[in-house]
Each structure stands twice: as C-alpha cells, then as structure tokens.
Amino acid sequence: MQTHFTETQLLDPQIKRTNDILRSCIHCGFCTATCPTYQVLGDELDSPRGRIYLIKDMLENQRTPDEKTVKHIDRCLSCLACMTTCPSGVNYMHLVDHARAYIEQTYKRSWSDRVLRWVLARILPYPNRFRLALLGAKIARPFRHLVPDPRLKAMLDMAPKQIPAPSPNDDAQIFPAQGQLKLRVALMTGCAQRALNTDINDATIRLLTRHGAEVVVLKQGCCGALTHHMGKVDESHRTAAVNIEAFAAEDAARGLDAVVINTSGCGTTVKDYGHMFEGDPLEGKAARVAQLARDVSEVLMELDLPKLPDQGLRVAYHAACSLQHGQQIKTFPKDLLRRVGYKVLEPENSHLCCGSAGTYNLIQPEISGQLKARKIETLEAKTPDAISAGNLGCMMQIGSGTDIPIMHTVELLDWATGGPKPRALSGQPAAGQVPILR
C-alpha cells in the first residue's frame, strides 16, 4: 500500500511504525474471509482491509475522526483472525491500537458513550470495585425490562448468579512445589477474573505446584488490556507499570522462569509490553516481562502431566481468539486435555470469535450477540458433556447462552490429576470416573 506521510510525521516513532505496517498491506482481501464482523455485517468497511483504508486516511491527514470512521473502528473486535490469515504479515493489532489511541485523543464521543467507557475503565480493572458493581447489577437485574439502552442491559446480564468471595490465594505469597522443583514462576492473577471466577487461579496454583512448579503471587493489578483496547493509553500504561515493576523486581531478586498467565486476553497484551513501552523509561523491564510471559498451557507442556486413560468425558474445546490468533497457541490446550484422558471435540469455524473480546460485548451488544449465537450453535452441535476455554471473557460470553457447563482448561486438568471436581460440573452426574492421583 502506498503511503504519503510527511518527513515530519515520520519523525514520530508511532507514525513510522504505522507507516511500515500500512506499506506491508497488499490489498489481497484474504482477511475478509476470517473477519467476524465482515461475516455478520457484510460491509467492506467492517473488514480489516476497509478499516486499514480508514486508518490510513485519518492518520495521514491528521484529521479529526468523523463518526463513520469511529463507528467502523469501534466495531473491530481485535480478535486478530486477520493476522493469522494475512500472507504479508500485516501487524493489524498495532495498527488498530494506534488508531484507537488517536481517536481517544481527538474525537468527542456522545455523552452516553463517554460515561459508559469511563465507568468500564474505572470499574472492571479493579476487583473490589467490580465485585461491588456486580452486586449492584444483580440487585437491578429484575428491573432489566425498564432499561432502554441495550449496553446497560448487557452490563446487567454480565452479573453471575453467585458472586464469589475473594480467594485467599490472590494475596501475595509463595506456593512451594510438590516434589522435585522444576520451575519457579509468578502467576498473573488478573483483575476481572478475581471478581468473577476465583476457581481458575486456585486450580492453576494446585496444578502447577502438583507438577513441580513453585508459584509466586505478587501484589499486582490489571495488565492494562481493557483500557488499552479502548485507546486509553495513559490508564493502561499506569496499571501495566505496576505489574512490570513487580515481576521485574522478583525476577532480578530471586529469578523467574516464567510469568504464567491463565487469561489469554491478558497474555496477548503482556507479551506485547516491549512494544507498548518502547521509548518509555520502563522499556527494558517491560521487554523482560514480555519475554517471561507465557500462557499456562505453554508451561504445562513442560511439566510432564501424566498420561491417563479415557475419562469418558466429551469436551468441546473453544479456542479463544487471543490464544489462537494473538499468541498463535493452537494445539497445546487440546494436547493437554487429550493427555489426561478427555475426548476433545472441535466445533466448526473454530477460528471465529465468540463476541466477548474484552469489553466488546458491553459496548457492541448487538453484534456480540450474533457472534455468540453462532458460536454456541457450533459448540452445541458437538453434543459435548462440557466446554473448555482458556479465557474468562469467552467463558462468561458462551456460558450465558448455553446449559452445557463451561470451565477453564486448567480446571479440567486439575480435576483429572487430583484436584476437586470443577464447580461448573457440580450437581450433575459425573461423566465417567476421573482418577485421583495421590
């Protein structure tokens, strides 16, 4: 793609990076075949190729974004399926992140949009605030029919039936390895996950320590992903910096083999810290943390989980976009589930997004709802006993529309190797006997 940035514009490192990305695009259109919003809406401007043209025009001319441009960029899920498909290696993730930051700085949204985004940015990344908000949503849910804005209805729907109490495992502490020490890792405990589902971190700690990893939990906060994808750069960097300082200090003092992340949306962002903090005083530490960052499935592949007989449980595996496209991890979770004896089922069009995408299901509920319905249909078609995923957002999205129990992959792996039965399966007849290793 031809670009026409001026020499002065190209002195800005962000513009230079964007220019390089734009020039790598060859207009082939392969990205449209795997773009969820293009599949649903059928509008070229709701495809990566269409958005690239809009972003190029906006940034080259340094113009205030118009409503049309903002609408189509807002509709992007950042699922990154286009990057998996692209034959030219276009880094669409960095491009759309730059566009969103530019829009946040230069475009005045409607009053309701500003309030909604302010509320999301001030609540979701903070577990205690989020827990209180969930309680309020639970109380208000019976009056849902009186709420005119579908986005507010989506926020009410997000509240689980039961809000878990804080887990003591989220406090700063060290969990020693059982048996021979193989790895020393820090666990990123997340933000929304600590309010919505405490079982995931608990299962992760049990699973890692049982198989030889010492797990360090540090005082930490949001990885920055939620605000980063809303274009709120200062806020995302501020919360990310807390984690960078904590993990870098622990690595320098006592050494870390990995920073383990069990929410794949966070993992994609943390692995990009080196780019996010380029030119920042924290650049070196950020790059080190990004180098250490690994999805929990990557670490478990090294820890030699036992090979177990058939458990009699049919598990449909949902591939989170941030895992399969953002981190290019496609087989490890399925390999691990099969290793411990589960029958893994793969739905049709597994590359397409479920519509969760961070805060997307709250900001764009109509499109998100269509994608959720498609995803659930393909999962239910496999008639599984359970659904497994590696990202909390996907679990919340899919779980709100199906009666099939859904749980994190680590919960199933933990159960098969000696942990408790996942809460999502409680009250249902066990599908086959799961061996308990002592």
VENKAMO-V309091 format. One record per residue. N is the residue number from 1. PHI is phi in radians with two decimals (999 if undefined). Layout:
N,PHI  N,PHI
This chain:
1,999  2,-1.31  3,-2.22  4,-2.38  5,-1.22  6,-1.34  7,-1.07  8,-1.14  9,-1.06  10,-1.26  11,-1.26  12,-1.36  13,-0.99  14,-1.17  15,-1.12  16,-1.07  17,-1.10  18,-1.09  19,-1.05  20,-1.09  21,-1.13  22,-1.05  23,-1.20  24,-1.42  25,-1.36  26,-1.93  27,1.09  28,-1.18  29,1.46  30,-1.02  31,-1.12  32,-1.17  33,-1.22  34,-2.03  35,-1.47  36,-1.08  37,-1.22  38,-1.20  39,-1.09  40,-1.42  41,-1.73  42,1.18  43,-1.85  44,-0.96  45,-1.29  46,-1.80  47,-2.05  48,-1.01  49,-1.09  50,-1.14  51,-1.17  52,-1.06  53,-1.10  54,-1.10  55,-1.15  56,-1.02  57,-1.10  58,-1.13  59,-1.37  60,-1.05  61,-1.60  62,0.82  63,-1.69  64,-1.16  65,-1.06  66,-1.61  67,-1.06  68,-1.09  69,-1.07  70,-1.10  71,-1.01  72,-1.30  73,-1.26  74,-1.07  75,-1.30  76,-1.23  77,-1.42  78,1.00  79,-1.32  80,1.20  81,-1.05  82,-1.10  83,-1.26  84,-1.18  85,-1.45  86,-1.08  87,-1.38  88,-1.83  89,1.23  90,-1.17  91,-1.50  92,-1.12  93,-1.03  94,-1.15  95,-1.16  96,-1.25  97,-1.10  98,-1.10  99,-1.10  100,-1.18  101,-1.13  102,-1.13  103,-1.10  104,-1.04  105,-1.44  106,-2.07  107,-1.95  108,-1.69  109,-1.35  110,-1.10  111,-1.01  112,-1.16  113,-1.12  114,-1.11  115,-1.12  116,-1.03  117,-1.19  118,-1.13  119,-1.09  120,-1.06  121,-1.23  122,-1.63  123,-2.02  124,-1.02  125,-1.33  126,-2.12  127,-0.94  128,-1.17  129,-1.10  130,-1.12  131,-1.09  132,-1.15  133,-1.12  134,-1.12  135,-1.10  136,-1.09  137,-1.13  138,-1.12  139,-1.18  140,-1.45  141,-0.99  142,-1.05  143,-1.76  144,-0.96  145,-1.13  146,-1.56  147,-1.54  148,-1.39  149,-1.48  150,-1.08  151,-1.22  152,-1.21  153,-1.07  154,-1.11  155,-1.18  156,-1.14  157,-1.18  158,-1.21  159,-1.14  160,-1.25  161,-1.10  162,-2.19  163,-1.70  164,-1.20  165,-1.25  166,-0.99  167,-1.52  168,-1.10  169,-1.25  170,-1.43  171,-1.30  172,-1.06  173,-3.01  174,-2.11  175,-1.90  176,-1.22  177,-1.22  178,-1.58  179,1.31  180,-1.19  181,-1.31  182,-1.89  183,-2.51  184,-2.11  185,-2.27  186,-1.81  187,-1.79  188,-1.44  189,-1.48  190,1.40  191,-2.11  192,-1.05  193,-1.10  194,-1.22  195,-1.67  196,-1.65  197,-2.68  198,-1.39  199,-1.15  200,-1.17  201,-1.13  202,-1.05  203,-1.15  204,-1.09  205,-1.11  206,-1.05  207,-1.14  208,-1.19  209,-1.16  210,-1.07  211,-1.91  212,1.74  213,-1.87  214,-1.46  215,-1.94  216,-1.84  217,-1.88  218,-1.87  219,-1.20  220,-2.67  221,-2.47  222,-1.15  223,-1.22  224,1.76  225,-1.08  226,-1.04  227,-1.38  228,-1.02  229,-1.37  230,-1.67  231,1.43  232,-1.54  233,-1.11  234,-1.05  235,-1.20  236,-1.15  237,-1.20  238,-1.14  239,-1.29  240,-1.11  241,-1.06  242,-1.04  243,-1.20  244,-1.04  245,-1.10  246,-1.15  247,-1.21  248,-1.12  249,-1.15  250,-1.14  251,-1.12  252,-1.20  253,-1.41  254,-2.25  255,1.48  256,-2.31  257,-1.52  258,-2.91  259,-1.82  260,-1.54  261,-2.21  262,-1.91  263,-2.08  264,-1.14  265,-1.11  266,-1.16  267,-1.02  268,-1.07  269,-1.24  270,-1.09  271,-1.16  272,-1.82  273,-0.99  274,-1.00  275,-1.27  276,-1.02  277,-1.82  278,-1.06  279,1.48  280,-1.59  281,-0.97  282,-1.54  283,-0.95  284,-1.11  285,-1.14  286,-1.09  287,-1.12  288,-1.16  289,-1.12  290,-1.07  291,-1.17  292,-1.37  293,-1.11  294,-2.56  295,-1.14  296,-1.01  297,-1.16  298,-1.13  299,-1.22  300,-1.12  301,-1.11  302,-1.54  303,-1.65  304,0.97  305,-1.08  306,-1.17  307,-1.54  308,-1.99  309,-1.24  310,-0.96  311,-1.56  312,1.33  313,-1.99  314,-1.59  315,-2.03  316,-1.46  317,-1.66  318,-1.68  319,-1.50  320,-1.12  321,-1.02  322,-1.13  323,-1.56  324,-1.38  325,-1.76  326,-1.21  327,-1.91  328,1.01  329,-1.81  330,-2.06  331,-1.94  332,-0.97  333,-1.04  334,-1.18  335,-1.05  336,-1.16  337,-1.09  338,-1.15  339,-1.05  340,-1.60  341,1.84  342,-1.56  343,-1.54  344,-1.68  345,-1.95  346,-2.02  347,-1.32  348,-1.16  349,0.93  350,-1.18  351,-1.37  352,-1.50  353,-1.22  354,-1.45  355,1.71  356,-1.31  357,0.90  358,1.24  359,-1.74  360,-1.04  361,-1.19  362,-1.64  363,-1.60  364,-2.20  365,-1.11  366,-1.19  367,-1.13  368,-1.02  369,-1.12  370,-1.14  371,-1.17  372,-1.09  373,-1.06  374,-1.09  375,-1.13  376,-1.12  377,-1.03  378,-1.25  379,-1.25  380,-1.15  381,-1.08  382,-1.48  383,0.74  384,-1.44  385,-1.44  386,-2.72  387,-2.06  388,-2.08  389,-2.58  390,-1.96  391,-2.59  392,-1.03  393,-1.00  394,-1.10  395,-1.07  396,-1.13  397,-1.12  398,-1.23  399,-1.11  400,-1.35  401,-2.23  402,-2.53  403,-1.57  404,-1.24  405,-1.08  406,-2.14  407,-2.63  408,-1.25  409,-0.94  410,-1.14  411,-1.14  412,-1.23  413,-1.14  414,-1.10  415,-1.06  416,-1.14  417,-1.93  418,2.16  419,-1.50  420,-1.25  421,-1.12  422,-0.97  423,-1.01  424,-1.09  425,-1.68  426,-1.17  427,1.47  428,-2.00  429,-1.09  430,-1.10  431,-1.57  432,1.61  433,-1.47  434,-1.78  435,-1.15  436,-1.86  437,-1.60  438,-2.02
